[in-house]
Amino acid sequence: MRISANGAFAPVEYVFAAIKGYKKIALIYSCFERSEIALRGFTANISIGNANLYPEKDAGGDITIFPKTQTINYHTKLMRGKEPINHALCISEALNETYIVTSKESQDKDIYNWLMNHFDLPLLTDWMPYLREAGKEYVSQIETEVYGVAPEWAENALVYEMSMTEAVLQELVTNGLRNRRIKISDKPQKPLQFDNMDDYFMKYG
């Protein structure tokens, strides 16, 4: 397949995308080209205009359009057989900011790390199943699709869209502690006495 952005073209190995209704949001582009200049031209242009993915000539189907996105681009040279090629991996800046790519085994750890990196509220990893369920409107798993040859890691990949705010997180933790959906320790504790999250920080943070 070939892909274009703002008039620049490149062959594409795969595009890993999040699906939101009719909108397809490219999270990772994997592209290659004999010409390094041509490849760098494409990767520079995906932040300027929409990227258009063209189906294989014999496959039919429509052009897939991905909105322009700011990416971090990694360029390297590879050998394909005896022929050197240039490869680019373009990773959307929305990854780890708005979206998390994870797996069933790692989702709680990755969500925990995201929350700890974005907020000051002290949390425990044991709380993640509760937060995923109680806050599923703000930690929402979304559909994904791979266009092209899917890499091995994408087979079991999960993508979460993170719209959590500190105020919502504080409310979820407050309710979870009060309703005993989550706990700070397995040992018997005196009932937590706090009026608000500032009070909680002072006493238990």
N, C-alpha and C positions, 0 to 999 in steps of 0.2 A: 504494500500500500504506500501511497504518497500523501504527504501532508503539506499544506501551505499556510503561511501567515504573512499578511501584508505584502504579498507578491513574491515571497521567498519560499522555496520548496526544499523538501528533504524526504528520502525514504524513511518509513517508520517501522520499527520493530514491534512496539506496542504502545498503547495509551491506556493508562489506568485511570478510570474516571468514577466520580461519585454521581449518582443519578437523583435529581430532585424534581419530580414531576416530569415536565418536558425538557428540563434543563440538564445538560450534561457538563459537569465541571471537571476538567482535566486536572488530576493531581500529580501525575508523573508521565512524562514523555520519554521514550527511549528511541533515539533516531541515529541514523548512520549515513555516511556519504563519503565518496572518494575524496571530494574536495573539502578541505578544512574550512576554506573561506565560505563556501556555499552553506556548510552546516552551521557555522557561526552566524551567518546571515539569518538563517531560519530561527535559531535559538534567541537571537536578539529581537526578532520581530513578534514573538508570541506574547510579548508584553505590550505591543502596540496595536495589534488588530486580532480579530477572531482567527482561530486556527480551523482550517477546513480539511477534514480527513476524507480522501477519495477511496472508494472501494476498489478492489481488484477489477481489472477490465472484464473478466469473465464472470464475476460474482453478481453484477447488477447491484441494485439497491441505491439508496440516496446518499448524498454527502452528509457526513456527521460534522456538526459545527460545535466547537468549544469556545466559550467566551475568552477574551484576552485575559491573561493572568501574569502576575509578577512571579518569576521563577528564579531559583538558584541553579546555575548551569555548570555541569561538570563535563569537561571534554577530555578525551583520551584517544590514543591510537591503538588499534588492535590488528591482529592478523586473522584474516578469514581465508583459511587455506594458505596459499602463498601470496595472497594479495593484501596489502595494508589498507585499512579503512579508518576513518575517523568516526568516533562514537560520542554521542552526547546524551547525558541523563539530565533532564530538566525537572526539577522538583518544585512544585508550587509553594510559595511562601505561606499559603493558607494551611499547609500541613504543620501540625504541632501548634498552630495558632487557633484555627477554627475547626480543623479536622485531625483525627487520630487514626492512623492505620495500625491495626493490632491483630491479634488472633484470640480465639476462645480461651487459650491457656494463659495469655498475657494481658487480657483486657483489664482486669482489676488493677494490676501493677501499673499499666500504662495510664489508665484514668487517674489513679492516685498520683502519679508523677506529674500529670498535667495540672491537676488541682493544686498540688503543692507548689508548682512553679508559678501559678497565676494568682494564688491567694495566700494570705498570712494565717488563715485559720488552721490550728493544729488538727490533724486528722489521723486515723488509724486505717491501715490497709484492710482490716476486718470489716470496716464500714462500707466498703465499695459495693457489695451486692445490694445493700439497702439503698445507697445513694443512686445506683443505676436504676433501681425500680422506682423509688420515690421521686427521683428527679429525671425520669425518662423523657420528659418534655424538653429538658435542658442538656441531657446526655443521651442523644438519640442515635440509634444505629440506623444507617441509611444504606440503600441499595448501591451496588457497584457493578461496573462492567469493564471488561478488558477488550479493547479493540486491537486485533493483530494476534501475535503469538504470545500467549499468557506466560509470564515467568512462573517458576515453580512456587515462589513465595505467595503469589496472588491466589492460589487455589483455595487456601483457608483464611484469606485476609478478611478482617472485619473493619468497617470504617464507622467511626462515631463523629457526629457533628456536635461540637461543644458550644453551647450558648449560655452556659452557667455564668451567673454573676455572684459577687460576694454576698449580696443581700439574700439571694435565694439559697445559697449554700449555708449561710448562717441559720436561716429558717429551717432547712432540712435537718441540720445537726441538732438544733434546739428541740424540734419535734421528736426526732429519733431518740434523743436522750430522755426526754420527759415520758415518752410512751414505751421506753425500754426496748425499742427496736434495735438500738445499738448500745454498747456499754464501753466504759473506759478500762475496766479490769474484771477478770473472772472471780477475784476474791470479793467477799462481802464488803460492801461499802455503805457508808452513811448516805442517805438520799442527797442528791445534789441540790444545793440551794443557790439559785442565781436568778436575778431579775431580767437580765438581758445579756447579750454576747460580750459586752465590755466587762460586766460583772463576772461572767464565766471565765474570760481570759485572766482576770486578776486572781481568781481563786484556783483555777485548775489548769491554766495554760502552761 
